[in-house]
Amino acid sequence: MPGIRIIGGTARGRKLQMVPGAGTRPISDRAKESLFNLLGADIVSAEVLDLFAGTGSVGIEALSRGASRAVFVESDRLAVNTIHANLKTVGFVERGRVLRADVFIYLRNQPKAGFDFIHVAPPQYHNLWAEAVAALDARPDWVNPDGVVVAQIDPRESKELPLTTLQLVDQRTYGTTLLAFYERPGT
């Protein structure tokens, strides 16, 4: 598999380390570019939460494109070490916070502040994406009004979720990657 790189913003072209082993599935450049094209200028000054962060590629891309800070939540020790190394490589250590934690335990807490963009990319075929979106829906303070949650899944995993706060507003498929966009309408 080719390495991953930052495709836009101040760190454009910088290469990121991969997590050793086969436990992570980084987003393709095509899907990542499309994701950030859809987010557009909304990413500037955004507060970002990268759940099941893996390499940290999406959160770091957001920082490169002007997000004010990113919190990376990942339970795997090797992935956490990789995120730290990647933040150092691109010079974003001061704007990134890496937490080694179980995503579902983390989401049970009351957030100190909400996030404008939340990326959900768990291991495939375990329904974890649906559980994570449901957990965010149940505790809407994680998502700022007009914030967006994007679930990165295999298209075969897609299903309608019974949500009360978040609303599915768009879905885009790029090869074997489906990006499902959920918004928390402004109040």
Secondary structure by P-SEA (a helix, b strand, c coil): cbbbbbcccccccbbbbcccccccccccaaaaaaaaaaaccccccccccccccccaaaaaaaaaacccbbbbbbccaaaaaaaaaaaaaacccccbbbbbccaaaaaaccccccccbbbbbcccccaaaaaaaaaaaaccccccccbbbbbbccccccccccccccccccccccccbbbbbbbcccc
